[in-house]
Amino acid sequence: MKKTLLFSLSLLILLQTAFSKEERILILGDSIPHNGGWPTLVAEAIHQKKEFAQTPVVNISVPSETLSGLSDPGHAGGAFPRPCLHERLGRVVNQFQPTLIIACYGMNDGFYQPLSSTTFNAFKLGAERLKNEAGAMGAKVIFVTTPLYKPEQEKKNGQAEYDKTLSAFASWLVSQSSKGYHVIDIRPYLKKAISKTKSINPQFTYANDGIHPGDEGHQFIAQAICAGLSKFLKTPAKPKFSTGEEFKQAKKKLNDLQTEWLGKTMHKRPQIAGYKAYIPYFQPPGVKVSKWNKFERHDFNLEGRKATIVFPENPLPGKPWIWSSQPLDNSALLDIAMIGRGFTHVHTDIPDTSTSPKALDLMTEFYTYITSNYGLSRRPVLEPFGKASLYAFRWAKAHPKWVSCIIANGETMEREASAYKKLGGLIKAIPSPQDQTNKTVQSITPAIDFIFKATKHPLPTSIICIGDSITEGSGVKPHERWSHLVSEQTGQGYTICNQGFSARTLLAKGDHPYTKEPMYKNALNGKFDVALIALGTNDSKPQNWKHKDEFIKDYKAIIHDLRQSNPKIKIYCLKAPPSTSTHEIRGEIIEREINPMIEKIATDNQCRTIDIFTPMKNRPDLFPDKVHPNAEGHSIIAREVNKSILAP
């Protein structure tokens, strides 16, 4: 038993020191702990120790959830991607305020496939983010290794291939004990317990589906966890578990509490209590909501100081953010590129009192307000410029666990930077916002890569949406537009940047050419991995289509510009949707002339065509104003886009 349950001495010291009368224990995981079986038994064991008799133990687990933030194509028949813990972690820890987190993940992180570097690395990064985020709020994390997959087949056919993937996850977690990870490896104990039980009862089955254990399997897991917990909490190593009706009642009580907390904290897993398709942003009193480069922008005052927040189309798991001392600049390439890749941008005015403790106190107050109310990561990226660099570095030195990294320009004070580096801090030099204005995206690419590495996020596939009012979402709510639905359905391995602009044409001689707008520069400067071109509807207007002989030339010019920006970019050409309008926007021109041209352009230029016209044809109910799709229409567009993007 001692050999199979691994834990670190440092965990014993840290947790025994940290525990107090105010202790709060949180259990997080996927569908296995969501069942409530082993969490009920572990909670019983904790409560059997006198000091912890009244300690809140809450299980807030979500089926299908991962640590990695990735999702396998076609998960749940394409109904929804796997949810990620980091999407909801900020809300959960802010509301429950745990001091200890017991986390059991991995079963869904490998997609039930042989081990791959992509899923393995994403699992590692997800675990590290959980550890760091918890540490930033003063909580400890105990990682419980993933339970077994199809253990019954091992004796006959050897270890199941996917269980080898889970073994790799477990071995890596255990290997991190020397780096401050606290791990209980339950897998060796489970193998012995199952083998022993089957020797007595050959008909015994640990899990009917090979994944979800029955009551006895949950008891095995609880026994393994309790033996590990006893080493540092001094809770019973072999507690007396409830059985029969008593266990059912205890499990129901814990599961009812889980349902209550899932409702409070919300999540993105359909069919489970607490599910919300769209979770709106917090809005403080007096906030002014507007747009900045097509991103949602909030301006407000906090105790007399101006603050600005700009949100991405779909935030990365854990809601990472860049805290800048520089007011927003429409030409700052790095800010635009990072928001387009899922980072929130935050700016606040702090008085020029860089040598005063008051400045540091103001930063702490603002940090607490932002992380608590907006659910943003507790480890932001600091982006100080000029005089602000001094107090930013001093704040980072005072709170090293609260900072992922610092990116700063050449005006940074070397002495302060050196002191921060000695604490293990990560720093990257970047051009100032003014310098970025006249530089290409290649000049900020190293900073983008650095930020993703420092914040422990796998670099996502970034998608730019180039379009008109349909792409912009005219007539529907922001969370109903097709770009948002694409980001929701592709999973967290993708980020979407919507740069749709009403009334814009593809034709350079049209009445409102898209290529003359700042959005087009954003599309080129962002160095995106995928481009979705959804233009053509407004080109059907008489005043524009008189230049139809230039449509192919102008379309090819956009494709050329995108490839100049990123030679590896994948380009998808969306056909224009149908229209029953006979006035300015002409449905007949779209169907008979524009869409055939788009298809030919895509073929001739090694792009892919996405046909959103056919599935919406003869559906006037989808177009209330004869031009713009309603919410159902946008969902159809998203479905067709996803089919193409996720296709091999």
PERA-V179332 format. One record per backbone hydrogen bond with DSSP energy under -0.5 kcal/mol. CO is the residue of the C=O (numbers start at 1). NH is the residue of the N-H. E is the energy in kcal/mol with one decimal. If there is no record, write none. Layout:
CO,NH,E
CO,NH,E
This chain:
1,5,-1.5
4,6,-0.7
8,12,-1.4
9,13,-2.1
10,14,-2.9
11,15,-2.8
12,16,-1.9
13,17,-1.8
14,18,-2.3
15,19,-2.1
20,23,-1.6
23,56,-0.7
24,99,-2.9
24,100,-1.7
25,58,-2.4
26,102,-3.0
27,60,-2.7
28,104,-2.3
29,62,-2.3
30,34,-2.0
31,35,-1.1
32,35,-0.6
33,36,-1.6
36,40,-1.6
37,41,-1.5
38,42,-2.7
39,43,-2.4
40,44,-1.9
41,45,-2.0
42,46,-2.2
43,47,-2.4
44,48,-1.0
45,48,-0.5
45,236,-0.6
46,49,-1.4
49,52,-1.5
50,53,-1.5
52,55,-1.4
56,25,-2.8
58,27,-2.8
58,60,-0.6
62,65,-1.5
66,85,-2.7
69,492,-0.6
72,75,-1.6
74,77,-1.3
75,78,-1.4
75,80,-0.9
76,79,-1.5
83,66,-1.7
84,87,-1.4
84,88,-0.6
85,88,-1.4
85,89,-1.6
86,90,-0.5
86,318,-1.1
88,92,-2.4
89,93,-2.8
90,94,-1.9
91,95,-1.8
92,96,-3.0
93,97,-1.6
99,140,-2.1
100,26,-2.7
101,103,-0.6
101,142,-3.2
102,28,-2.6
103,144,-3.2
104,30,-0.8
106,110,-0.8
108,111,-1.0
110,113,-1.5
116,120,-2.3
117,121,-2.4
118,122,-1.9
119,123,-2.1
120,124,-2.2
121,125,-2.5
122,126,-2.3
123,127,-2.3
124,128,-2.3
125,129,-2.4
126,130,-2.0
127,131,-2.4
128,132,-2.7
129,133,-3.0
130,134,-2.4
131,135,-2.3
132,136,-2.0
133,137,-0.8
134,137,-1.0
134,139,-2.7
135,138,-1.3
140,101,-2.9
141,143,-0.6
142,103,-2.5
143,145,-0.5
143,184,-2.6
144,105,-0.5
148,150,-0.5
150,153,-1.1
151,154,-1.1
153,157,-3.1
154,158,-1.8
160,164,-1.2
161,164,-0.5
161,165,-0.9
162,166,-1.8
163,167,-2.2
164,168,-1.9
165,169,-2.0
166,170,-2.5
167,171,-3.0
168,172,-2.2
169,173,-2.2
170,174,-2.6
171,175,-2.2
172,176,-0.9
173,176,-1.1
174,177,-1.7
175,178,-0.6
176,179,-1.9
176,181,-1.9
177,180,-1.4
181,183,-0.6
182,143,-3.1
183,185,-0.5
184,145,-2.1
184,186,-0.9
186,190,-2.3
187,191,-2.2
188,192,-1.9
189,193,-2.8
190,194,-2.7
191,195,-2.3
192,196,-2.6
193,197,-2.2
194,198,-2.5
195,199,-1.6
196,200,-1.0
197,201,-3.0
201,204,-2.3
206,214,-2.1
207,210,-1.2
210,150,-2.6
211,213,-0.7
214,218,-2.3
215,219,-1.8
216,220,-2.0
217,221,-2.1
218,222,-2.5
219,223,-2.5
220,224,-2.2
221,225,-2.5
222,226,-2.9
223,227,-2.0
224,228,-1.4
225,229,-2.8
226,230,-2.1
228,231,-1.1
229,232,-1.1
229,233,-2.7
230,234,-0.9
236,239,-0.6
239,241,-0.8
243,246,-1.1
243,247,-1.2
244,248,-2.0
245,249,-2.3
246,250,-2.1
247,251,-3.0
248,252,-2.4
249,253,-2.2
250,254,-2.1
251,255,-2.7
252,256,-2.5
253,257,-1.8
254,258,-2.1
255,259,-2.4
256,260,-2.0
257,261,-2.3
258,262,-2.7
259,263,-1.8
260,264,-1.6
261,265,-2.6
262,266,-2.3
267,276,-2.5
268,270,-0.8
269,272,-1.1
272,275,-1.7
274,267,-1.5
278,280,-0.7
284,287,-1.6
287,289,-0.6
288,290,-0.5
288,299,-2.1
290,297,-2.9
292,295,-2.1
295,292,-2.5
296,311,-2.7
297,290,-2.5
298,309,-2.6
299,288,-2.9
300,307,-2.5
301,303,-0.6
302,305,-1.4
305,302,-2.8
306,349,-2.4
307,300,-2.2
308,347,-2.7
309,298,-3.1
310,345,-2.5
311,296,-0.5
316,319,-2.5
319,377,-2.5
320,344,-2.3
321,323,-0.5
321,381,-2.8
322,324,-0.8
322,346,-2.9
323,383,-2.9
324,348,-0.8
329,332,-2.0
331,333,-1.0
332,336,-1.8
333,337,-2.9
334,338,-2.6
335,339,-2.3
336,340,-2.2
337,341,-0.6
338,341,-0.5
338,343,-2.4
339,342,-1.7
342,316,-2.0
344,322,-2.8
345,310,-2.7
346,324,-3.0
347,308,-2.9
351,353,-2.7
353,356,-2.3
353,359,-0.6
356,359,-1.2
356,360,-0.8
357,361,-2.3
358,362,-2.4
359,363,-1.9
360,364,-2.1
361,365,-2.4
362,366,-2.3
363,367,-2.8
364,368,-2.5
365,369,-2.1
366,370,-2.7
367,371,-2.5
368,372,-2.0
369,373,-2.2
370,374,-2.2
370,376,-0.8
371,375,-0.6
380,382,-0.5
380,404,-2.5
380,405,-0.8
381,323,-3.4
382,407,-2.9
383,325,-1.8
384,409,-0.7
385,388,-1.5
386,389,-1.7
387,390,-1.0
387,391,-0.6
388,392,-1.9
389,393,-2.5
390,394,-2.1
391,395,-2.3
392,396,-2.2
393,397,-2.3
394,398,-1.9
395,399,-1.7
397,400,-0.6
399,402,-2.0
400,403,-1.1
402,380,-0.8
405,382,-2.5
406,428,-2.1
408,430,-2.0
409,412,-1.7
412,414,-0.6
413,417,-2.3
414,418,-2.7
415,419,-2.0
416,420,-2.0
417,421,-2.3
418,422,-1.7
419,423,-0.6
420,423,-1.0
420,425,-1.9
421,424,-2.1
426,406,-2.6
428,408,-2.1
432,436,-2.2
433,437,-1.0
435,438,-0.7
436,439,-1.7
440,443,-1.5
441,444,-1.4
441,445,-1.0
442,446,-0.6
444,448,-2.1
445,449,-2.4
446,450,-2.3
447,451,-2.5
448,452,-2.1
449,453,-2.1
450,454,-2.8
451,455,-2.3
452,457,-2.4
453,456,-0.9
460,462,-0.7
461,495,-2.3
462,529,-1.3
462,530,-2.2
463,497,-2.7
464,466,-0.6
464,532,-2.8
465,467,-0.6
465,499,-2.2
466,534,-3.7
467,501,-1.9
468,472,-2.4
469,473,-1.3
469,474,-2.7
473,476,-1.9
477,480,-2.2
477,481,-0.9
478,481,-0.7
481,484,-0.5
481,485,-2.0
482,486,-2.3
483,487,-2.0
484,488,-2.0
485,489,-2.3
486,490,-2.3
487,491,-0.6
488,81,-0.5
491,494,-1.2
493,461,-2.9
495,463,-2.9
496,498,-0.5
497,465,-2.7
497,499,-0.7
501,504,-1.5
505,514,-2.8
507,510,-1.5
510,513,-0.6
512,505,-2.5
513,516,-1.2
514,517,-2.1
517,520,-1.1
517,521,-1.0
518,522,-2.2
519,523,-2.2
520,524,-1.9
521,525,-3.0
522,526,-1.7
523,528,-0.6
524,527,-0.8
529,570,-2.6
530,464,-2.7
531,533,-0.6
531,572,-2.9
532,466,-2.8
532,534,-0.7
533,574,-2.6
534,468,-0.8
536,540,-0.6
537,540,-1.3
538,541,-1.3
541,544,-1.4
541,545,-3.1
542,546,-0.9
544,547,-2.0
545,548,-1.7
547,550,-2.3
548,551,-1.8
550,554,-2.7
551,555,-2.4
552,556,-2.5
553,557,-1.6
554,558,-1.5
555,559,-2.0
556,560,-2.4
557,561,-2.5
558,562,-2.4
559,563,-2.0
560,564,-1.9
561,565,-1.8
562,566,-2.2
566,569,-2.2
570,531,-2.9
571,608,-2.0
572,533,-2.7
572,574,-0.7
573,610,-2.3
581,587,-1.6
584,586,-0.6
585,587,-0.7
586,590,-1.8
587,591,-2.4
588,592,-2.6
589,593,-2.1
589,594,-2.3
590,595,-2.6
593,597,-1.6
594,598,-2.4
595,599,-2.3
596,600,-2.0
597,601,-2.9
598,602,-2.4
599,603,-2.1
600,604,-2.9
601,605,-1.5
602,607,-3.2
603,606,-1.2
608,573,-3.3
609,611,-0.6
610,575,-2.5
610,612,-1.1
613,616,-1.1
613,617,-0.8
614,617,-1.2
616,619,-1.1
619,622,-2.1
620,623,-1.7
622,630,-2.3
623,626,-1.8
626,580,-1.2
626,581,-0.8
628,625,-0.6
630,634,-2.4
631,635,-1.9
632,636,-1.7
633,637,-2.1
634,638,-2.6
635,639,-2.1
636,640,-2.2
637,641,-2.5
638,642,-2.7
639,643,-2.1
640,644,-1.4
641,645,-2.8
642,646,-2.7
644,647,-0.6
